[in-house]
Amino acid sequence: MSTLFLERNPFDILVRNFFQEAGAYRPLAESKLPHPLDIYERDNGLGIDIACTGISKEDIEILIEGNIIRVNYERPKDELDDVYIHKGIAKRSFNLGWKIDSKFDLSTATADFKNGLLQIVIPYAEGSKPKTLKIK
């Protein structure tokens, strides 16, 4: 192992990549950050948890169109002019959408909002539940 390798730290690599054209460095403003969420499947159906820190539930729109569910939030324009010293809480606009498999029943989906977390539960459709056959 060379001594040169041991002397490098993450800052050195960041600066080196910044000045290289083919480097992996991209400014944060140019990167599209994914919105924090969890999607999981349980015994009762499909669950979607979406982080909505600092957002009122009245400002969130949930649309169901056929087998597609969309969750939208548009950040108010007056907040866009704020000058931040440090910005660590993501209160950015989002427009999320998923095509839901037919084994789930979107018409009986429910949504709950607790402590900045939007929880959507989409139960299984009746025909997709496992069945037990008796042997004759």
N, C-alpha and C positions, 0 to 999 in steps of 0.2 A: 504494500500500500504506500502510495507516495505521500510526502509531507504536504504537497500542494492540495491534495484532496482533503486532508484533515483541517486545513486552514479555512476552508470554505464554509460559510454559514448560509441559511436561507436568504438573507439579504443580498449576499454576493451573487447568488444564483439569479435572484430577481433582477438586479441591476444588469448583470451580464445578458440575460434574456431580453431586457428592454432595448438594448442597443443592437441586438442581432435581428436582422430582418426575418429570419426563419424561427425566431424564438417563440416560445409558447406564451409569452406575456401579452395580455390584452387589458387595457384599462377597464375598470369596473363599469363605466358608463356605456361601453360598447357591448358588454355581455348582457344577455337576457337571463336573469336569475329565475329559477323555477320557484313557483309559489309553494310554501311548505304545506304538505298534505300527506295523509295516509289513506290507502285503500286496502281493505281487507275483506276476507270472506269468513263468515262464522256459520254456526248451525241455523241461525234465523235468517240469513241472507247476506247481502253485500253491505259493507259499511264504508263511508267516506268521511274522514275527518279533515276539515280545512281550517288552518290557523287564520284567525281574523282579529289580530291584536289591534286594539284601539278603534275598531270598526263597530258601529251600531248595527244590530240585526235588521233594523228598518231600512238600512241602506243596501242590503244584500238582496239580489233577485235570483230566484231559482225558477228556471223554465224547464218544462218537460214537453218535448215535441216528438211524438211517436216513441222510438226507442233511444232517444238522445236526451240527456240531462245536461243543462248548462247552469253554471253558477257565475254570476256577474257582480262586480263592485266597481263603481266609478269614483275615484277620489275627487273630493270637492275642489273646485278651481282655486278657492281662497287659500288652501293649504299649499298650493304649488309655489307660492311666492315666498314662503318662509325661508329664512337663511339659517342653516344649521351649523353649529360648531362640530357636532358629531351626530350622525344619523345611524342608529343601530336597530331601530324598530321599523319594520317594513309595513307601512300603511299605503302601499302602492295599489293601483287599480289592478284588477285581474278579471279575466274572462276564460273560465275553464269549461270544458265540455267533454263528455264521454258517450260513446255508443254502448248501450247496455245490452248484454246478452238476453235472449228471449227466456232464459230460465229464471229471470228475475221479473217481478211484477212492478213496473214503475208507477202504475195507477194507485198502488197502496203504499208508496214511499212516504216516509215521515222525516221531518227535519227538526232539530233541537239546537239551541244556542246557549252554551254555558261557558262562562269564564273565558271568552274570546275564542272559543272553539265551536265551529259549526259542524254538527254531526248529522249526517244523512244516512238513513237505513232504508235499504231497498230489499223487501222480503222476497223469498223464492216464490215463483208462480206455482199454482196448485199442481199442474201437470208435471213439474220437474222434481217434485219431492220423491225421495226413494220409496219404493213399494215393497212389501213383503208378500211373497207368493207361498201359499200352502201347498204341500206336496200331496197329491191324491193317491 
